[in-house]
Amino acid sequence: MSGGHDHGHGAATGDRRRLAVVLALTASVLVVQLVGALVSGSLALLADAAHAATDAAGLVIALIAATLAARPATSRRTWGYRRAEVLGATLQAAVLLAVGGYIAVEAFARLADPPEIASTAVLVFGGLGLAANLAGIAVLTRGGRGGSVNMRAALLEVVNDALGSVAVLVAAAVVALTGWLQADAVASLVIVALIVPRTIRLLRETVSVLLESTPPGLDLDAVRAHLLALPHVIGVHDLHASQITSGLPVLSAHVVVEDGCFHDGHAPQVLDQLQACLAEHFPVGIEHSTFQLETAAHSHHEPAAHH
């Protein structure tokens, strides 16, 4: 038990350390790109600077959430602050969507009336931003690409910003070689296209957790059918499954068993069978499950039985 706890604590500490390093890199990208946008007049570079600012704010949120998530559970907060990472990722996604909308409006305005930009300056500052983004990706992916939704949200932002930097560099090259000024606005729209779809998917995932939806990959109808097929089980109600945070699903159910199970010693065996059923038949590993065993007569005393 202690080894697993130490491993989890070490992973959380490593997450916070990586987030802090990437936050410093992202802050440097913000400064570089903001200066570059002011010098060159490039909307794409300004959009990437705005994206970097969003990344920096998101990483601050992620760092705070990772720190809170590491705090122990208490009698008042029995899951500790484990859901803080989901709240942080949701806020990051919402801000990214807002930034994407702003960039899109400005880009369409510039398609109709493109201003002059200094393409050489854009290439220089965009290249510096891309280098910092690649360094941030390397830090966040160290030790594998898995991890909590909070870390994946942070990686998503940095990857999107790196792709945005590539779009900025391509647009600057097009302007320098052809003089087509609208390329800058087109690059801005590319950045929006990179931001929005992935952000919507992340937002859908985090909102699903906050709404306590059934974990992905778990079919509650199949769970009910498997439980009903066990010996001595005659009914299942109040069956609920949700996630406290990413990778932490929980399940609870009221299970009606034969009356004799409470007299002949079968009740503990039934409980073991219920736990084993969840572990063996379903791809979602549910370590935290709660079953209330009851007689058929007991359900009539409950205020309301839920299916």
Secondary structure, 3 states (H helix, E strand, C coil): CHHHHHHHHHHHHHHHHHHHHHHHHHHHHHHHHHHHHHHHCCHHHHHHHHHHHHHHHHHHHHHHHHHHHCCCCCCCCCCCCCCHHHHHHHHHHHHHHHHHHHHHHHHHHHHHCCCCCCHHHHHHHHHHHHHHHHHHHHHHCCCCCCCCHHHHHHHHHHHHHHHHHHHHHHHHHHHHHHCCCHHHHHHHHHHHHHHHHHHHHHHHHHHHHHCCCCCCCCCHHHHHHHHHCCCCEEEEEEEEEEECCCCCEEEEEEEEECHHHHCCCCHHHHHHHHHHHHHHHCCCCCCEEEEEEECCCHHHHCCCCCC
